[in-house]
Amino acid sequence: ALHEGHVVSAQELTGLLKPVFSPNSRNLILFLQDRLSIDDFTYHIESHGNKNPFQNQVNKLSVHLLQEILQSSPSSLVLPAVDCKATRYLLSFLQESRVWKLTNITNLDVSQLEMNTSKPNLLVVQLQPLVSGLNEISTLEAIAENDKIIGNLTMDLQEQGIHFSVIYTAARPSRISRRTDVVGELRRQLMATEEDSSSYPPLNVTTGNFTCILFYASNFSLKANNSVLIDLTNATFVTQNVDSSSSECSDINTTLSLKYTKPVNGISSLEIRFLMTNRFYGGSARNWSTLDSVEIVQDEEKFAKFNVSVISAPAEYSFHCQLVGTSNLNPARLIPSNDEAKNWDVFISSLQIQGFNIENNQFSYASDCTGFFTPAIWMGLVTSIILVWILAYGIHMIMQLTTNSRFDDPKGPALSVPQTE
């Protein structure tokens, strides 16, 4: 029993999972999604009526009971949750707890799955990511599709008479939750901060005992031929189901190579290269690191190359940019350099990369792609100048007003003013 608002730590999670590793539980299935929260169960079932996207996972009656508890509670109820850092190391913990035969299922095709029940098996099923943004219908369809995958796999194993245990979790929560570490504070505070627990460590490439490349992004996605969406965020940073052994590091040239095996159906292999250089520029009398180009190699045949604009930083710094991609609206753009590159769209959010002078396995101070004088600042400055000019002109005109020096006497003769005056 856990009190409301309690966040389960990594140590507590290992204790809660001990019953899973009983001698009778020789097979374990880990369904891993990009993000998931309990609100996904309650909200989608309540909002879409009889169209239940969780036909194979959750009894609808239990969800309605949970909704009644939430509605009848006299105060706001915060349910227990698992720390995002604990779920991040869940896969490594499972591998250390027992000698499993690890099987990764990334192509979402479980029809050809064969299990050797003589040895403990750990199946890691990478579910398709939920659609980002405010499109609820697309999110509902993605959840329903993942539910079918879970149902098909569990049903096939049951028909084969295989006993198994299932863990359904995600790399990060769907929404940003309020901090729960100040349970003792009963008063609400103005400007209360919210904490995003969806962070994960950056990808690092090491040579010997030294880290030579650090790479991080909150969203790393590609779109092929304007139709096939490839979300590489989880494979790169969470599960790290990526091969970076072909990366090269030196004091002058650095290449970050990311290789993925069957990221989606129809693509057997995908390699993405980030080519960086470290040069001395006499104008600034210092070295600058520059991301020169990005290359995409599909199935070792199709080669796409992008030239990069505005991605540079002092050699001692890292580079950060909120939006990087092929869109014209991004501050840092990837410009297609050949015909094959026109078939790809790249979306990278919160990019931070460093390929030189890394100390203590951490990013150095970040040089941001957005300069001090952004378009919004320029618009504000121009508008302010125009308003100040109007105000100054008005004050100047008021100061030029003069009063009459002569006045008519209604009882006397009319006032005559010569034209010379």
NUMITOR-994168 format. One line per field, with one value per residue (C-alpha): x negated, y, z. Coordinates in Angstrom, 2 decimals. Example, Ala and Ser with C-alpha at 12.3 -4.5 7.8 and 13.67 -1.06 7.14 Angstrom:
<recs>
X = [-12.30/-13.67];
Y = [-4.50/-1.06];
Z = [7.80/7.14];
</recs>
This chain:
<recs>
X = [0.00/-1.42/-0.06/1.15/-1.49/-4.23/-6.87/-8.34/-12.12/-14.36/-15.11/-11.43/-10.63/-13.07/-11.32/-7.89/-9.08/-10.53/-7.35/-7.79/-11.07/-9.66/-10.80/-7.46/-7.89/-10.46/-9.17/-8.79/-7.39/-8.19/-5.92/-7.68/-5.94/-7.34/-4.98/-2.06/-0.07/2.94/4.85/4.56/6.75/9.38/9.56/9.78/12.33/14.51/14.22/14.84/17.72/18.00/14.90/12.55/8.91/7.91/9.87/7.03/5.45/7.94/11.40/13.66/15.53/12.34/11.65/15.16/14.63/11.43/13.26/15.95/13.28/11.66/15.00/16.21/12.97/13.53/10.11/7.69/6.29/2.74/2.13/-1.21/-3.65/-6.98/-10.00/-10.98/-14.62/-13.58/-11.81/-14.78/-17.00/-14.26/-15.62/-19.15/-17.78/-15.80/-18.86/-20.94/-18.31/-18.41/-20.20/-17.57/-17.55/-16.90/-14.72/-14.03/-10.90/-11.09/-9.23/-5.95/-5.58/-5.13/-3.64/-7.00/-8.04/-9.47/-10.35/-12.60/-10.90/-13.87/-15.57/-14.24/-13.11/-12.87/-10.88/-11.18/-8.44/-8.92/-5.41/-4.83/-5.04/-1.97/-1.39/-2.66/-0.47/3.23/4.64/6.64/7.98/4.46/3.39/6.43/5.65/2.03/3.12/5.67/3.03/0.61/3.43/3.95/0.25/0.34/3.49/2.15/-1.15/0.33/3.07/0.54/-1.55/1.52/2.55/-0.94/-0.56/-3.47/-3.33/-4.54/-4.42/-3.85/-5.10/-3.48/-5.25/-6.73/-9.91/-8.25/-4.81/-2.34/-2.00/-4.01/-2.99/-3.29/-6.06/-5.08/-8.13/-6.53/-3.64/-3.78/-2.95/0.81/0.95/0.85/-1.96/-1.87/-4.00/-4.32/-6.86/-6.16/-8.75/-9.10/-10.10/-10.48/-14.21/-16.78/-20.56/-22.22/-23.80/-27.56/-30.29/-33.50/-37.02/-38.74/-37.82/-37.01/-33.74/-34.24/-30.63/-27.45/-24.09/-20.65/-17.19/-13.71/-12.30/-14.28/-12.06/-12.27/-9.65/-10.36/-8.53/-6.06/-4.33/-6.44/-7.13/-10.21/-10.48/-14.03/-13.81/-13.34/-15.76/-18.45/-18.18/-15.92/-16.51/-19.67/-18.90/-21.35/-24.86/-27.28/-30.47/-31.22/-31.56/-34.96/-36.61/-39.65/-40.76/-39.78/-36.99/-34.28/-31.53/-28.56/-27.21/-23.85/-22.84/-19.36/-18.20/-14.64/-13.39/-10.09/-8.59/-10.12/-13.50/-16.04/-18.81/-19.19/-22.33/-22.43/-25.73/-26.48/-29.77/-31.47/-34.73/-36.91/-38.59/-40.50/-39.03/-41.31/-38.45/-37.51/-40.98/-39.57/-38.49/-34.88/-33.13/-30.70/-28.15/-28.85/-26.43/-23.98/-23.85/-21.17/-21.96/-19.01/-19.60/-23.26/-22.15/-20.18/-22.32/-20.87/-22.98/-21.94/-23.96/-23.55/-23.11/-23.72/-24.95/-28.28/-29.69/-33.03/-35.05/-34.85/-31.04/-28.19/-25.52/-21.81/-18.79/-15.12/-14.10/-16.31/-15.05/-14.19/-11.33/-11.83/-10.45/-13.24/-16.00/-18.60/-17.86/-18.96/-19.12/-18.89/-22.13/-21.09/-17.90/-17.61/-17.58/-14.37/-12.56/-13.32/-11.96/-13.90/-12.43/-14.72/-13.53/-15.79/-18.94/-22.18/-25.39/-29.08/-31.91/-35.01/-36.54/-34.12/-34.95/-33.50/-31.17/-28.88/-27.81/-29.72/-28.05/-25.62/-25.75/-22.16/-21.11/-18.83/-20.78/-20.04/-18.15/-15.41/-12.64/-10.31/-12.84/-13.34/-9.56/-9.33/-12.18/-10.77/-7.29/-8.74/-10.75/-7.64/-5.59/-8.37/-8.64/-4.87/-5.03/-8.02/-6.30/-3.15/-5.07/-6.97/-3.72/-2.19/-5.28/-4.89/-1.43/-1.32/1.40/2.76/0.97/3.95/7.65/10.83/12.75/16.47/17.35/14.72/13.81/12.76/9.15/7.14/3.95/1.75/0.68/-2.94/-2.55];
Y = [0.00/3.35/6.70/9.18/11.22/8.73/8.34/4.85/4.96/2.54/0.62/0.28/-0.81/-3.72/-4.85/-4.65/-6.69/-9.55/-11.71/-11.55/-13.47/-16.52/-19.95/-20.38/-17.17/-18.18/-15.94/-12.17/-9.79/-6.07/-3.86/-0.51/2.60/6.08/7.69/6.55/7.79/6.58/9.47/7.71/4.89/7.03/9.87/7.90/5.40/8.17/10.50/7.95/6.00/2.43/2.79/1.31/1.36/-1.04/-4.12/-6.51/-4.76/-3.25/-4.23/-1.28/-1.79/-1.30/1.96/3.22/2.32/4.33/7.27/7.12/7.20/10.24/12.07/11.23/12.27/15.44/16.77/16.40/12.88/12.21/8.54/6.83/6.88/5.38/7.62/8.15/7.44/4.03/3.03/4.28/1.57/-1.07/-3.04/-3.16/-4.22/-7.06/-8.29/-8.30/-10.04/-13.26/-14.85/-14.20/-14.96/-11.43/-11.00/-7.51/-7.09/-3.78/-4.45/-5.12/-8.47/-11.25/-13.87/-15.59/-15.53/-18.78/-19.27/-21.87/-22.57/-24.53/-21.22/-18.04/-15.64/-11.85/-10.35/-6.59/-5.33/-1.77/-0.42/2.30/5.84/7.92/10.78/14.10/17.15/17.69/15.14/12.98/10.69/9.77/9.16/6.95/4.95/4.48/3.26/0.89/-0.47/-1.11/-2.82/-5.19/-6.05/-6.82/-8.91/-10.89/-11.74/-12.75/-14.79/-16.68/-17.54/-18.71/-20.97/-22.48/-23.19/-20.93/-19.31/-15.72/-12.43/-9.04/-5.54/-2.67/0.64/3.64/5.63/8.82/10.07/11.52/14.77/17.01/16.34/18.65/18.12/15.75/16.11/18.86/16.89/18.77/22.11/22.64/26.12/26.84/29.07/31.65/30.91/27.28/25.47/22.29/19.62/17.67/14.14/13.09/13.79/11.11/11.12/12.09/9.58/9.47/8.05/7.08/6.33/4.37/6.02/9.43/10.72/12.42/13.02/13.95/14.07/14.87/15.64/15.59/14.49/12.87/11.88/11.38/11.14/9.24/10.14/12.31/9.19/6.92/8.45/7.09/8.11/7.39/9.10/5.98/3.83/6.50/7.74/5.46/1.86/2.88/0.28/2.01/1.21/4.12/2.08/3.58/7.06/8.73/11.28/13.49/17.01/18.27/16.05/14.20/12.01/10.79/7.63/6.21/2.86/1.38/-2.09/-2.32/0.96/0.51/-1.96/-1.63/-0.31/-2.96/-0.57/3.14/5.14/8.82/10.69/14.08/15.47/18.12/20.03/22.11/25.06/28.19/31.49/34.50/36.98/35.87/34.55/31.29/27.79/27.09/23.73/23.48/20.88/20.85/18.24/15.48/12.26/9.56/6.13/3.79/0.07/0.85/2.05/5.30/8.24/11.59/14.58/17.82/20.99/22.71/26.39/28.29/25.32/26.44/27.27/28.04/24.84/24.80/25.02/22.75/23.78/23.99/24.79/24.37/23.38/21.86/20.30/20.65/23.08/26.69/27.83/26.24/28.52/25.96/24.35/21.17/22.04/19.11/18.76/16.01/14.63/11.77/14.24/15.78/12.55/13.03/15.36/15.72/16.92/17.47/19.27/20.60/19.52/19.71/18.32/18.55/16.84/18.47/19.35/17.35/17.35/15.17/13.44/16.49/19.15/22.39/25.79/25.86/28.36/28.76/29.14/32.04/35.28/38.18/40.16/37.75/38.73/39.35/41.71/43.55/43.94/45.32/47.74/49.05/49.45/51.28/53.63/54.48/55.20/57.34/59.27/59.94/61.08/63.38/64.83/65.52/67.22/69.28/70.46/71.38/73.43/75.39/76.64/80.46/82.73/85.89/89.14/91.36/90.99/92.73/95.03/94.36/97.90/99.68/99.89/96.76/95.76/96.35/94.37/95.44/92.69/93.49/92.15];
Z = [0.00/-1.10/0.01/-2.56/-4.27/-3.42/-6.12/-6.25/-6.39/-8.25/-5.05/-4.17/-7.69/-7.48/-4.31/-5.91/-8.90/-6.84/-7.14/-10.92/-10.65/-8.90/-10.15/-11.93/-13.91/-16.48/-19.26/-19.02/-21.62/-21.41/-23.51/-23.78/-25.10/-25.55/-23.02/-20.89/-17.89/-15.97/-17.51/-20.85/-19.50/-17.79/-20.32/-23.56/-22.24/-20.83/-23.84/-26.59/-25.07/-26.29/-28.45/-25.86/-27.06/-24.26/-25.25/-24.37/-21.38/-18.96/-17.84/-18.59/-15.30/-13.29/-15.11/-14.34/-10.67/-10.70/-12.26/-9.56/-6.86/-8.46/-8.75/-5.25/-3.56/-1.47/-2.44/-5.30/-5.44/-6.60/-7.31/-6.70/-9.57/-10.56/-10.85/-14.47/-13.58/-12.25/-15.46/-17.45/-15.93/-15.83/-18.79/-17.41/-14.02/-15.58/-17.43/-14.26/-12.14/-14.13/-17.06/-19.68/-23.36/-24.61/-27.72/-29.08/-31.20/-33.02/-36.28/-34.43/-36.21/-33.65/-35.94/-36.53/-32.86/-31.50/-27.83/-26.29/-22.95/-21.62/-20.78/-19.22/-21.94/-21.84/-24.71/-25.20/-27.50/-28.77/-29.29/-31.82/-30.41/-29.76/-32.16/-30.79/-30.67/-30.02/-32.46/-30.07/-32.80/-33.97/-30.37/-29.80/-32.93/-31.86/-28.41/-29.96/-32.36/-29.50/-27.62/-30.56/-30.58/-26.85/-27.29/-30.26/-28.58/-25.23/-26.93/-29.07/-26.01/-24.11/-26.99/-26.93/-23.21/-22.24/-18.81/-18.71/-16.85/-18.48/-17.67/-19.57/-19.05/-20.83/-20.93/-19.69/-18.62/-21.08/-19.24/-16.93/-13.35/-10.40/-7.94/-5.16/-2.95/-0.87/0.55/3.85/2.26/2.47/0.97/-2.72/-3.83/-6.58/-9.61/-8.55/-10.68/-12.57/-13.14/-16.33/-15.43/-19.03/-19.15/-19.93/-20.19/-23.47/-25.80/-25.29/-27.50/-25.76/-26.92/-24.22/-20.93/-22.43/-23.80/-27.15/-28.32/-26.45/-28.21/-26.82/-28.21/-26.75/-30.10/-32.89/-35.81/-39.57/-42.25/-45.46/-48.67/-46.71/-45.41/-43.17/-39.74/-37.96/-34.31/-33.13/-29.73/-27.61/-29.60/-29.32/-25.73/-23.65/-24.73/-26.64/-29.29/-31.60/-32.78/-32.50/-32.84/-36.29/-34.81/-35.21/-32.93/-33.38/-32.55/-36.01/-37.38/-35.49/-36.91/-34.89/-36.55/-35.45/-36.94/-36.50/-37.48/-38.84/-37.37/-39.25/-41.66/-45.11/-43.95/-42.93/-41.86/-41.34/-40.56/-39.65/-39.55/-38.01/-39.39/-37.24/-37.65/-35.36/-37.14/-36.18/-37.41/-37.49/-37.30/-33.79/-32.91/-31.56/-32.58/-33.51/-33.78/-36.68/-37.72/-41.46/-42.76/-41.88/-43.91/-44.05/-45.50/-46.04/-46.55/-47.39/-50.84/-50.75/-49.68/-48.63/-47.64/-45.95/-45.60/-42.24/-41.49/-38.24/-36.17/-34.73/-31.32/-29.71/-29.54/-25.73/-25.78/-26.77/-29.24/-28.38/-30.53/-29.77/-33.31/-35.98/-39.19/-42.84/-42.28/-43.33/-39.97/-37.93/-36.58/-37.70/-41.05/-42.78/-46.47/-48.96/-50.92/-53.38/-54.89/-52.38/-49.48/-50.84/-49.92/-46.21/-43.54/-40.28/-36.97/-33.97/-30.84/-28.08/-29.88/-27.90/-29.33/-28.50/-30.33/-28.84/-25.45/-23.28/-19.58/-16.80/-19.29/-19.27/-21.71/-21.53/-21.52/-24.46/-27.28/-28.45/-32.08/-31.18/-30.99/-28.69/-31.32/-32.28/-34.75/-31.81/-30.19/-33.47/-33.86/-30.32/-30.91/-34.19/-32.68/-29.67/-31.90/-33.95/-30.81/-29.32/-32.59/-32.59/-28.97/-29.66/-32.74/-30.74/-27.95/-30.52/-32.18/-28.80/-27.93/-31.21/-30.27/-29.54/-28.17/-29.83/-28.93/-29.79/-28.99/-30.26/-27.92/-28.52/-27.32/-29.38/-33.02/-34.88/-34.61/-37.73/-38.27/-41.21/-43.62/-42.95/-39.45];
</recs>
